[in-house]
Amino acid sequence: MKTKLILVTIMLLTPVIIKAEESTVRINEIAWMGTENSANDEWLELYNSTDNDIDLTGWRLEATDGSPAINLEGLILASGYFLLERTDDDSAPDAAADQIYTGSMSNTGEWLKLYDGDNNLVDEVNGTDGWPAGDNTTKQTMERSSVSGWQTSLEIGGTAKAENSTADPDDEGDNDDEDPDDEDDNKPAPPPTNNARVIKKGEIIINEIFPNPQGVDLEDEFIEIKNVSDRNIDLTNWTITNRAKQNFSVPSLIMMPSSAVVFYRPQTNLALNNLKEKITIYSKKNKIIDRVEYNKKAPENQSFQRQEKNKFFWDDISPGIDNIFETEILPVPFIDGPKKTNVGEIISLDASDSFDPENRKLTYFWDFGNGRTDSGVFVRQIYSTVGDFEIILKIMADENASSTIKLKIEVDTGTDQDEPVAIPTNISSIITPSTHLAEFPFIFISEFLPNPKGPDGESEFIEIFSNHDKPVNLAGWQLDDVEGGSKPYIIPDTIIKPGQYLTFSRVDTKIALNNSDEEVRLFTPGGVMVDFVDYEESKEGVSLVLDEQFIWQQSNTPTPGEINTLDNIEDEEKEGGKKKDADAAEPKVLGVKTEDIIKNNEPKNKNKYIVSGVSALVIVGLGTILKLKK
């Protein structure tokens, strides 16, 4: 009897995980349009309609065009959701991802198929003629309304890992106990139903937050909310929370359209942080209705107020009355760049025509749609996969004045990247660059030695590399260190060939590189900086070189004018300080693949040089900060 009891206990404690062929898992919601934050914040949600947990390991969710193609891993709970977020866990900000994936969905439609571990087709969504639902303008997701039907979510941003927005009796205010035939015509009309339709995100908004009154904060802090819908809304038992996870349950309250309510700290007991805060409103069904966040110190006696287009600013408090603000003057963004390119081709993007009507200093932020970001007026980019990408430029004049512009670009296969590049020999083919960035040849700093063994004067050098497909005359180009350091070195009439590593020694340049807190910069004849490196420390006898992913590394084998090599110094130190034989270190060609590198006085075998632009994932014009440990 005792043995039987133990067996029963084990059976009760062991979770039931059914096999694929017994399961019913469906594609439940798709944010193919991204979110209000970024078009790249795509996500997909699966739903398990069974009463058992299901192991998704070995399952696949893939598009027929190959992007995305996701090998699933993990457990989807009984009657539970499984959230897949693109690139990182910020794509659906209000829910935690169960799995991160890569690969974008086209806004024009995809054919998605869900396979189990035995390659059985479990579910599919055929959007080859366009997505059947969802709104790219409002960022409302596409959600399943029944086993086979789809609808546009009533929630902006969707309902990740939560019940789809299809109205239920609680939200609709239906009363199944009432018979319409028994209505008395003489009875007065009932008051407006508070929940005549499902409550949408953003119908009740956080309108003003006052975290830092003059003097003691206990009495005067407040949160103001406003009903911006066209109906009465019942907020009874809604919840307001802060970053510290303090909660305030709203008492009996019905808000009329355009009305505002101010909750002071003595009523809510919500302490508002003066440095950073996040206020969230939840409906009684625990759905996020609105959220406001600030991450800078609150000015004393000013509130954080909502203005047009849902932007916020700090100004004099205005509890219970309309926020007062001046019409904001925004900067105007422009992008000069191609609409088509090929895999492995380097493209230049120019935002120099952007301007601010008030002549404020602008900062530039780029998102290339493939997970890479950048900053600056001029940038270069390279795509390693075929597809349609959306390049986003955001320019900012200050924290509240920003504008965004988008450029769609089509990336095709182009020519075979393994075909040899013929090197022209006639002088007319030699490039002399103009001052426009798009016409600059792809030449960059590839290695430098700031701290040679012994005296620095003789052995310091700076090396540049040409990934351009034609010879380039460097006359007038300049090498320099940090601003205010050594005098810039103007390169004389010098030809750099495709695939050539060209070295300039300190003896010639008179540029004395510091051993710490220094820069190396490369300028065109017109004075445009096309590459720079910023390093904090350097080791004696160790050069700094680019690896195949264009990331700066250390090498104890300096190779001026030759193929760069890496000696894995950091790994050697972790292994007890044992040094490998420098000659045994496997050379790595940094940025290109080469059968025979063209050297200064070795013009033969020119046509064997092969450009591998796909490996150039970090583009000229990017500053790189090196933090090298001693």
KEKOLNU-262031 format. One record per residue (C-alpha): residue number from 0; x, y, z. Coordinates in pm, whole numbers, m for minus. Example, Ala and Ser with C-alpha at 12.3 -4.5 7.8 and 13.67 -1.06 7.14 Angstrom:
REM residues 2
VOBA  pos      c1      c2      c3
VOBA    0    1230    m450     780
VOBA    1    1367    m106     714
//
This chain:
REM residues 630
VOBA  pos      c1      c2      c3
VOBA    0       0       0       0
VOBA    1     280     236      83
VOBA    2     442     169    m257
VOBA    3     118     244    m440
VOBA    4      83     576    m261
VOBA    5     432     681    m370
VOBA    6     357     591    m732
VOBA    7      37     791    m731
VOBA    8     219    1091    m583
VOBA    9     484    1077    m854
VOBA   10     217    1065   m1122
VOBA   11      43    1367    m975
VOBA   12     361    1572    m955
VOBA   13     485    1491   m1307
VOBA   14     367    1747   m1566
VOBA   15     194    1611   m1873
VOBA   16     373    1706   m2194
VOBA   17     200    1576   m2503
VOBA   18     361    1486   m2831
VOBA   19     337    1699   m3141
VOBA   20      84    1484   m3321
VOBA   21    m163    1524   m3032
VOBA   22    m122    1901   m3002
VOBA   23    m322    2200   m3113
VOBA   24     m92    2502   m3131
VOBA   25    m185    2792   m3352
VOBA   26     m33    3115   m3475
VOBA   27    m237    3358   m3268
VOBA   28    m110    3714   m3322
VOBA   29     140    3882   m3555
VOBA   30     296    4228   m3522
VOBA   31     419    4230   m3884
VOBA   32     418    4613   m3886
VOBA   33     641    4656   m3580
VOBA   34     547    4902   m3307
VOBA   35     517    5277   m3253
VOBA   36     877    5273   m3127
VOBA   37    1027    5102   m3432
VOBA   38     916    4926   m3747
VOBA   39    1179    4662   m3664
VOBA   40    1007    4564   m3336
VOBA   41     823    4272   m3493
VOBA   42     685    3980   m3290
VOBA   43     472    3668   m3323
VOBA   44     260    3486   m3067
VOBA   45     161    3118   m3052
VOBA   46    m129    2984   m2846
VOBA   47    m172    2636   m2696
VOBA   48    m544    2555   m2697
VOBA   49    m500    2219   m2523
VOBA   50    m506    2129   m2153
VOBA   51    m147    2006   m2162
VOBA   52     196    2162   m2180
VOBA   53     369    2111   m2515
VOBA   54     743    2091   m2579
VOBA   55     817    2298   m2891
VOBA   56    1178    2181   m2922
VOBA   57    1229    2065   m3281
VOBA   58     932    2265   m3412
VOBA   59     974    2527   m3687
VOBA   60     797    2849   m3773
VOBA   61     910    2976   m4110
VOBA   62     809    3188   m4404
VOBA   63     812    3037   m4751
VOBA   64    1056    3307   m4866
VOBA   65    1301    3209   m4589
VOBA   66    1263    3512   m4360
VOBA   67    1197    3453   m4082
VOBA   68    1298    3090   m4025
VOBA   69    1276    3003   m3655
VOBA   70    1376    2677   m3489
VOBA   71    1158    2675   m3179
VOBA   72    1283    2581   m2834
VOBA   73    1103    2569   m2503
VOBA   74     771    2482   m2344
VOBA   75     431    2635   m2420
VOBA   76     203    2591   m2121
VOBA   77    m150    2454   m2135
VOBA   78    m387    2729   m2255
VOBA   79     m81    2951   m2263
VOBA   80     108    3178   m2500
VOBA   81     457    3159   m2650
VOBA   82     602    3496   m2752
VOBA   83     866    3528   m3024
VOBA   84    1038    3868   m3044
VOBA   85    1267    3985   m3322
VOBA   86    1632    4069   m3237
VOBA   87    1582    4151   m2867
VOBA   88    1336    4145   m2578
VOBA   89    1223    4504   m2640
VOBA   90    1005    4433   m2944
VOBA   91     697    4378   m2727
VOBA   92     783    4609   m2436
VOBA   93     499    4499   m2209
VOBA   94     571    4125   m2220
VOBA   95     875    3901   m2177
VOBA   96     990    3701   m2479
VOBA   97     997    3322   m2468
VOBA   98    1240    3316   m2762
VOBA   99    1438    3573   m2962
VOBA  100    1465    3532   m3340
VOBA  101    1616    3715   m3637
VOBA  102    1473    3784   m3980
VOBA  103    1217    4043   m4084
VOBA  104     862    4004   m4216
VOBA  105     759    4196   m4525
VOBA  106     488    4457   m4480
VOBA  107     332    4337   m4804
VOBA  108     266    3987   m4671
VOBA  109     420    3648   m4589
VOBA  110     318    3284   m4600
VOBA  111     400    3154   m4251
VOBA  112     396    2782   m4170
VOBA  113     421    2609   m3832
VOBA  114     566    2256   m3834
VOBA  115     596    2013   m3542
VOBA  116     899    1800   m3466
VOBA  117     781    1531   m3711
VOBA  118     754    1787   m3994
VOBA  119     374    1786   m3984
VOBA  120     210    2113   m4082
VOBA  121      29    2229   m3769
VOBA  122     m87    2578   m3873
VOBA  123     m30    2834   m4146
VOBA  124    m111    3192   m4241
VOBA  125    m122    3262   m4615
VOBA  126     m59    3632   m4664
VOBA  127     100    3613   m5008
VOBA  128    m167    3847   m5143
VOBA  129    m125    4081   m4847
VOBA  130    m176    4048   m4474
VOBA  131    m545    3977   m4402
VOBA  132    m547    4215   m4103
VOBA  133    m336    4461   m3905
VOBA  134    m272    4832   m3958
VOBA  135      75    4965   m4039
VOBA  136     m29    5325   m3972
VOBA  137    m180    5280   m3626
VOBA  138      45    4980   m3541
VOBA  139    m255    4762   m3452
VOBA  140    m156    4399   m3477
VOBA  141    m316    4113   m3667
VOBA  142    m488    3871   m3429
VOBA  143    m685    3553   m3471
VOBA  144   m1056    3601   m3411
VOBA  145   m1147    3234   m3452
VOBA  146    m975    2914   m3554
VOBA  147    m953    3031   m3916
VOBA  148   m1036    3404   m3911
VOBA  149    m820    3712   m3860
VOBA  150    m897    4065   m3749
VOBA  151    m716    4388   m3669
VOBA  152    m657    4416   m3295
VOBA  153    m853    4680   m3110
VOBA  154    m538    4748   m2907
VOBA  155    m259    4968   m3045
VOBA  156      52    4753   m3009
VOBA  157    m151    4435   m2967
VOBA  158    m200    4204   m2671
VOBA  159     127    4008   m2644
VOBA  160      93    3704   m2411
VOBA  161    m263    3806   m2327
VOBA  162    m615    3740   m2450
VOBA  163    m686    3884   m2793
VOBA  164    m888    4205   m2801
VOBA  165   m1215    4046   m2920
VOBA  166   m1480    4197   m2696
VOBA  167   m1621    3975   m2422
VOBA  168   m1939    4018   m2214
VOBA  169   m1755    4201   m1935
VOBA  170   m1620    4459   m2177
VOBA  171   m1931    4496   m2387
VOBA  172   m2168    4552   m2096
VOBA  173   m2414    4286   m2223
VOBA  174   m2677    4150   m1985
VOBA  175   m2804    3809   m2092
VOBA  176   m3071    3812   m1817
VOBA  177   m3264    4098   m1976
VOBA  178   m3529    4029   m2236
VOBA  179   m3571    4314   m2484
VOBA  180   m3938    4214   m2533
VOBA  181   m4011    4300   m2167
VOBA  182   m3890    4659   m2196
VOBA  183   m4130    4920   m2060
VOBA  184   m4159    5211   m2301
VOBA  185   m4258    5437   m2012
VOBA  186   m3937    5378   m1822
VOBA  187   m3676    5655   m1842
VOBA  188   m3382    5585   m2066
VOBA  189   m3092    5427   m1875
VOBA  190   m2770    5626   m1835
VOBA  191   m2500    5574   m2100
VOBA  192   m2338    5234   m2066
VOBA  193   m1982    5283   m1950
VOBA  194   m1848    4984   m2142
VOBA  195   m2044    5000   m2465
VOBA  196   m1733    4873   m2638
VOBA  197   m1397    4736   m2539
VOBA  198   m1168    4994   m2380
VOBA  199    m878    5077   m2608
VOBA  200    m526    5158   m2506
VOBA  201    m483    5535   m2495
VOBA  202    m847    5629   m2430
VOBA  203    m753    5715   m2072
VOBA  204    m416    5892   m2065
VOBA  205    m167    6010   m1807
VOBA  206    m176    6381   m1875
VOBA  207      54    6534   m1612
VOBA  208     295    6417   m1340
VOBA  209     426    6643   m1064
VOBA  210     714    6467    m880
VOBA  211     924    6750    m735
VOBA  212     730    7025    m555
VOBA  213     920    7303    m386
VOBA  214    1007    7193     m34
VOBA  215     873    6865     107
VOBA  216     718    6632    m152
VOBA  217     464    6456      70
VOBA  218     159    6675      14
VOBA  219     173    6829    m333
VOBA  220     288    6549    m566
VOBA  221      13    6448    m807
VOBA  222     m81    6243   m1112
VOBA  223    m343    6375   m1353
VOBA  224    m533    6145   m1588
VOBA  225    m770    6242   m1867
VOBA  226   m1046    6076   m2070
VOBA  227    m975    6152   m2436
VOBA  228   m1242    5916   m2570
VOBA  229   m1594    6009   m2683
VOBA  230   m1777    5814   m2407
VOBA  231   m1804    5767   m2034
VOBA  232   m1554    5518   m1893
VOBA  233   m1578    5344   m1556
VOBA  234   m1235    5338   m1387
VOBA  235   m1352    5167   m1069
VOBA  236   m1089    4919    m949
VOBA  237    m838    5024   m1213
VOBA  238    m478    5036   m1091
VOBA  239    m208    5301   m1112
VOBA  240     149    5186   m1039
VOBA  241     492    5349   m1018
VOBA  242     845    5224   m1085
VOBA  243     879    5112    m721
VOBA  244     582    4874    m774
VOBA  245     356    5071    m542
VOBA  246     m10    5034    m638
VOBA  247    m314    5259    m610
VOBA  248    m659    5111    m673
VOBA  249    m892    5371    m821
VOBA  250   m1211    5409    m611
VOBA  251   m1558    5437    m763
VOBA  252   m1505    5671   m1058
VOBA  253   m1677    5731   m1392
VOBA  254   m1497    5977   m1621
VOBA  255   m1689    6173   m1883
VOBA  256   m1530    6261   m2220
VOBA  257   m1259    6531   m2197
VOBA  258   m1271    6527   m1816
VOBA  259    m955    6517   m1603
VOBA  260    m897    6385   m1251
VOBA  261    m603    6475   m1026
VOBA  262    m481    6222    m768
VOBA  263    m258    6368    m497
VOBA  264       0    6167    m304
VOBA  265    m191    6167      29
VOBA  266    m470    5979    m151
VOBA  267    m261    5740    m363
VOBA  268      44    5690    m136
VOBA  269     245    5674    m460
VOBA  270     589    5831    m405
VOBA  271     710    5986    m731
VOBA  272    1085    5960    m790
VOBA  273    1259    6286    m879
VOBA  274    1531    6117   m1090
VOBA  275    1339    5866   m1300
VOBA  276     986    5735   m1289
VOBA  277     742    5515   m1479
VOBA  278     368    5551   m1421
VOBA  279     132    5287   m1564
VOBA  280    m248    5263   m1573
VOBA  281    m404    4916   m1580
VOBA  282    m769    4838   m1649
VOBA  283    m953    4604   m1415
VOBA  284    m864    4325   m1659
VOBA  285    m496    4412   m1599
VOBA  286    m444    4550   m1949
VOBA  287    m205    4841   m1990
VOBA  288    m407    5147   m2094
VOBA  289    m129    5404   m2077
VOBA  290     229    5440   m1955
VOBA  291     453    5747   m1916
VOBA  292     823    5742   m1825
VOBA  293    1094    6002   m1766
VOBA  294    1467    5936   m1709
VOBA  295    1611    6273   m1609
VOBA  296    1601    6476   m1290
VOBA  297    1269    6652   m1252
VOBA  298    1302    7034   m1234
VOBA  299    1178    7169    m904
VOBA  300     819    7293    m910
VOBA  301     761    7183   m1271
VOBA  302     544    6899   m1397
VOBA  303     591    6650   m1679
VOBA  304     307    6740   m1919
VOBA  305     162    6585   m2230
VOBA  306     142    6803   m2539
VOBA  307      32    6743   m2898
VOBA  308     132    6418   m3067
VOBA  309     173    6260   m2722
VOBA  310     508    6423   m2653
VOBA  311     600    6548   m2308
VOBA  312     773    6856   m2172
VOBA  313     854    7012   m1833
VOBA  314     664    7330   m1748
VOBA  315     469    7509   m1473
VOBA  316     208    7287   m1314
VOBA  317    m152    7301   m1439
VOBA  318    m361    7051   m1236
VOBA  319    m721    7024   m1352
VOBA  320    m680    7261   m1647
VOBA  321    m555    7218   m2002
VOBA  322    m178    7198   m2041
VOBA  323     m38    7515   m2193
VOBA  324     246    7490   m2442
VOBA  325     384    7665   m2745
VOBA  326     380    7504   m3088
VOBA  327     700    7308   m3115
VOBA  328     942    7388   m3398
VOBA  329    1094    7064   m3523
VOBA  330    1409    6997   m3726
VOBA  331    1365    6885   m4087
VOBA  332    1540    6557   m4185
VOBA  333    1668    6456   m4530
VOBA  334    1842    6140   m4652
VOBA  335    2050    6124   m4968
VOBA  336    2106    5756   m5050
VOBA  337    2027    5477   m5298
VOBA  338    1697    5289   m5312
VOBA  339    1862    4973   m5448
VOBA  340    2189    4795   m5376
VOBA  341    2343    4449   m5388
VOBA  342    2463    4216   m5115
VOBA  343    2817    4313   m5018
VOBA  344    2808    4658   m5175
VOBA  345    2905    4953   m4961
VOBA  346    2647    5231   m4972
VOBA  347    2686    5589   m4849
VOBA  348    2409    5780   m4674
VOBA  349    2417    6156   m4639
VOBA  350    2200    6359   m4399
VOBA  351    2381    6690   m4449
VOBA  352    2076    6855   m4609
VOBA  353    1886    6818   m4280
VOBA  354    1838    7147   m4098
VOBA  355    1677    7309   m3795
VOBA  356    1469    7628   m3843
VOBA  357    1608    7765   m3515
VOBA  358    1969    7671   m3600
VOBA  359    2002    7441   m3300
VOBA  360    2279    7183   m3300
VOBA  361    2158    6856   m3449
VOBA  362    2244    6499   m3357
VOBA  363    2184    6212   m3600
VOBA  364    2080    5852   m3523
VOBA  365    2048    5580   m3787
VOBA  366    1872    5243   m3783
VOBA  367    1950    5031   m4090
VOBA  368    1673    4775   m4042
VOBA  369    1908    4478   m4002
VOBA  370    1992    4521   m3634
VOBA  371    2275    4771   m3689
VOBA  372    2259    5135   m3578
VOBA  373    2492    5431   m3619
VOBA  374    2520    5804   m3558
VOBA  375    2659    6099   m3751
VOBA  376    2583    6310   m4058
VOBA  377    2756    6075   m4305
VOBA  378    2745    5697   m4264
VOBA  379    2821    5390   m4471
VOBA  380    2639    5061   m4461
VOBA  381    2662    4714   m4613
VOBA  382    2395    4441   m4622
VOBA  383    2488    4073   m4612
VOBA  384    2143    3932   m4694
VOBA  385    1886    3982   m4968
VOBA  386    1564    4158   m4875
VOBA  387    1375    4482   m4834
VOBA  388    1503    4704   m4553
VOBA  389    1385    5030   m4402
VOBA  390    1652    5282   m4308
VOBA  391    1536    5523   m4036
VOBA  392    1707    5854   m3964
VOBA  393    1615    6039   m3646
VOBA  394    1753    6388   m3595
VOBA  395    1728    6567   m3262
VOBA  396    1766    6935   m3175
VOBA  397    1698    6873   m2807
VOBA  398    1519    6614   m2595
VOBA  399    1173    6718   m2711
VOBA  400    1242    6839   m3067
VOBA  401    1307    6544   m3296
VOBA  402    1197    6431   m3642
VOBA  403    1222    6102   m3828
VOBA  404    1246    6011   m4196
VOBA  405    1254    5668   m4359
VOBA  406    1420    5534   m4672
VOBA  407    1324    5194   m4813
VOBA  408    1604    5006   m4983
VOBA  409    1597    4685   m5186
VOBA  410    1898    4453   m5151
VOBA  411    1952    4208   m5437
VOBA  412    2206    3930   m5494
VOBA  413    2402    4134   m5750
VOBA  414    2712    3988   m5906
VOBA  415    2903    3688   m5776
VOBA  416    3114    3812   m5488
VOBA  417    3384    3554   m5564
VOBA  418    3460    3687   m5912
VOBA  419    3809    3842   m5935
VOBA  420    3820    4217   m5972
VOBA  421    4028    4328   m6269
VOBA  422    4277    4599   m6177
VOBA  423    4296    4877   m6441
VOBA  424    4645    4987   m6538
VOBA  425    4571    5302   m6737
VOBA  426    4613    5630   m6555
VOBA  427    4257    5743   m6640
VOBA  428    4124    5473   m6407
VOBA  429    4299    5618   m6103
VOBA  430    4047    5786   m5874
VOBA  431    4091    6131   m5732
VOBA  432    3800    6169   m5483
VOBA  433    3571    6469   m5463
VOBA  434    3448    6619   m5138
VOBA  435    3113    6435   m5150
VOBA  436    3109    6135   m4918
VOBA  437    2922    5911   m5159
VOBA  438    3217    5937   m5399
VOBA  439    3490    5863   m5144
VOBA  440    3677    5539   m5208
VOBA  441    3660    5278   m4935
VOBA  442    3992    5336   m4759
VOBA  443    4032    5297   m4386
VOBA  444    4280    5267   m4100
VOBA  445    4374    4899   m4061
VOBA  446    4661    4890   m3808
VOBA  447    4874    5120   m3593
VOBA  448    5150    5081   m3335
VOBA  449    5154    5355   m3067
VOBA  450    5382    5186   m2811
VOBA  451    5668    4988   m2973
VOBA  452    5929    4812   m2766
VOBA  453    6213    5046   m2680
VOBA  454    6217    5410   m2801
VOBA  455    5894    5512   m2976
VOBA  456    6053    5738   m3238
VOBA  457    6164    5479   m3493
VOBA  458    5895    5209   m3493
VOBA  459    5560    5384   m3454
VOBA  460    5345    5356   m3767
VOBA  461    4995    5400   m3905
VOBA  462    4867    5164   m4175
VOBA  463    4575    5217   m4411
VOBA  464    4405    4966   m4640
VOBA  465    4217    5009   m4969
VOBA  466    3907    4800   m5027
VOBA  467    3831    5002   m5340
VOBA  468    3820    4829   m5679
VOBA  469    4049    5085   m5850
VOBA  470    4381    5250   m5769
VOBA  471    4341    5577   m5576
VOBA  472    4571    5878   m5570
VOBA  473    4610    5981   m5204
VOBA  474    4762    6323   m5280
VOBA  475    4623    6570   m5028
VOBA  476    4479    6309   m4791
VOBA  477    4577    6365   m4427
VOBA  478    4667    6153   m4126
VOBA  479    4637    6307   m3781
VOBA  480    4616    6224   m3413
VOBA  481    4388    6385   m3153
VOBA  482    4276    6743   m3211
VOBA  483    4551    6978   m3089
VOBA  484    4819    6707   m3095
VOBA  485    5076    6656   m3367
VOBA  486    5064    6853   m3690
VOBA  487    4856    6673   m3957
VOBA  488    5058    6476   m4213
VOBA  489    4960    6559   m4573
VOBA  490    5015    6253   m4792
VOBA  491    5219    6336   m5106
VOBA  492    5147    6207   m5456
VOBA  493    5099    5836   m5371
VOBA  494    4897    5562   m5539
VOBA  495    4730    5295   m5323
VOBA  496    4617    4989   m5517
VOBA  497    4317    4763   m5447
VOBA  498    4400    4527   m5164
VOBA  499    4714    4717   m5065
VOBA  500    4824    4779   m4706
VOBA  501    5012    5111   m4706
VOBA  502    5223    5207   m4403
VOBA  503    5331    5553   m4286
VOBA  504    5604    5561   m4019
VOBA  505    5651    5825   m3753
VOBA  506    5983    5913   m3915
VOBA  507    5793    6041   m4218
VOBA  508    5468    6169   m4064
VOBA  509    5618    6326   m3748
VOBA  510    5297    6210   m3575
VOBA  511    5380    6102   m3219
VOBA  512    5105    5872   m3094
VOBA  513    5046    5879   m2720
VOBA  514    5040    5546   m2537
VOBA  515    4699    5630   m2389
VOBA  516    4397    5856   m2450
VOBA  517    4474    5913   m2817
VOBA  518    4307    5919   m3158
VOBA  519    4409    5822   m3510
VOBA  520    4220    6002   m3786
VOBA  521    4205    5990   m4167
VOBA  522    4086    6288   m4375
VOBA  523    4014    6343   m4744
VOBA  524    4174    6634   m4933
VOBA  525    3856    6833   m4866
VOBA  526    3900    6792   m4490
VOBA  527    3620    6536   m4435
VOBA  528    3707    6277   m4170
VOBA  529    3631    5934   m4315
VOBA  530    3775    5715   m4038
VOBA  531    3901    5746   m3683
VOBA  532    3997    5529   m3387
VOBA  533    3983    5639   m3023
VOBA  534    4184    5424   m2779
VOBA  535    4237    5457   m2404
VOBA  536    4543    5235   m2346
VOBA  537    4806    5044   m2542
VOBA  538    5052    4772   m2449
VOBA  539    5420    4783   m2526
VOBA  540    5506    4609   m2851
VOBA  541    5140    4542   m2930
VOBA  542    4972    4684   m3241
VOBA  543    4601    4745   m3282
VOBA  544    4448    4575   m3585
VOBA  545    4106    4512   m3737
VOBA  546    3968    4160   m3730
VOBA  547    3747    4010   m4002
VOBA  548    3437    4167   m3846
VOBA  549    3600    4512   m3841
VOBA  550    3640    4502   m3462
VOBA  551    3965    4637   m3318
VOBA  552    4186    4374   m3155
VOBA  553    4541    4349   m3021
VOBA  554    4830    4166   m3186
VOBA  555    5180    4109   m3051
VOBA  556    5297    4064   m3411
VOBA  557    5287    4404   m3584
VOBA  558    5266    4365   m3963
VOBA  559    5323    4705   m4127
VOBA  560    5236    4685   m4498
VOBA  561    5136    4318   m4477
VOBA  562    4837    4097   m4400
VOBA  563    4731    4164   m4041
VOBA  564    4745    3881   m3789
VOBA  565    4599    3816   m3446
VOBA  566    4774    3634   m3164
VOBA  567    4483    3603   m2921
VOBA  568    4668    3784   m2646
VOBA  569    4373    3793   m2410
VOBA  570    4314    3418   m2447
VOBA  571    4680    3347   m2384
VOBA  572    4673    3549   m2066
VOBA  573    4365    3364   m1944
VOBA  574    4548    3036   m2004
VOBA  575    4815    3120   m1753
VOBA  576    5028    3365   m1950
VOBA  577    5167    3105   m2192
VOBA  578    5271    3259   m2522
VOBA  579    5230    3091   m2855
VOBA  580    5500    3106   m3116
VOBA  581    5426    3418   m3321
VOBA  582    5520    3237   m3639
VOBA  583    5265    2968   m3561
VOBA  584    4981    3218   m3525
VOBA  585    4736    3168   m3811
VOBA  586    4729    3486   m4024
VOBA  587    4390    3644   m4080
VOBA  588    4316    3874   m4370
VOBA  589    4126    4162   m4219
VOBA  590    3838    4293   m4427
VOBA  591    3923    4105   m4749
VOBA  592    3996    3760   m4884
VOBA  593    4318    3746   m5083
VOBA  594    4492    3483   m5293
VOBA  595    4785    3716   m5358
VOBA  596    4797    4054   m5186
VOBA  597    4930    4329   m5409
VOBA  598    5234    4490   m5250
VOBA  599    5400    4818   m5340
VOBA  600    5653    4677   m5583
VOBA  601    5482    4353   m5678
VOBA  602    5233    4427   m5958
VOBA  603    5210    4069   m6083
VOBA  604    4910    3844   m6011
VOBA  605    4687    4151   m5986
VOBA  606    4379    3974   m6112
VOBA  607    4391    3717   m5833
VOBA  608    4276    3972   m5576
VOBA  609    3921    3902   m5459
VOBA  610    3713    4165   m5284
VOBA  611    3494    4033   m5004
VOBA  612    3276    4329   m4923
VOBA  613    3035    4116   m4722
VOBA  614    3289    4093   m4442
VOBA  615    3300    4471   m4407
VOBA  616    3026    4489   m4145
VOBA  617    3151    4805   m3977
VOBA  618    3176    5094   m4214
VOBA  619    3424    5379   m4260
VOBA  620    3323    5690   m4071
VOBA  621    3250    5508   m3745
VOBA  622    3450    5605   m3441
VOBA  623    3570    5309   m3236
VOBA  624    3647    5338   m2867
VOBA  625    3902    5089   m2744
VOBA  626    3925    5000   m2378
VOBA  627    4231    4782   m2362
VOBA  628    4329    4638   m2027
VOBA  629    4689    4634   m1911
//
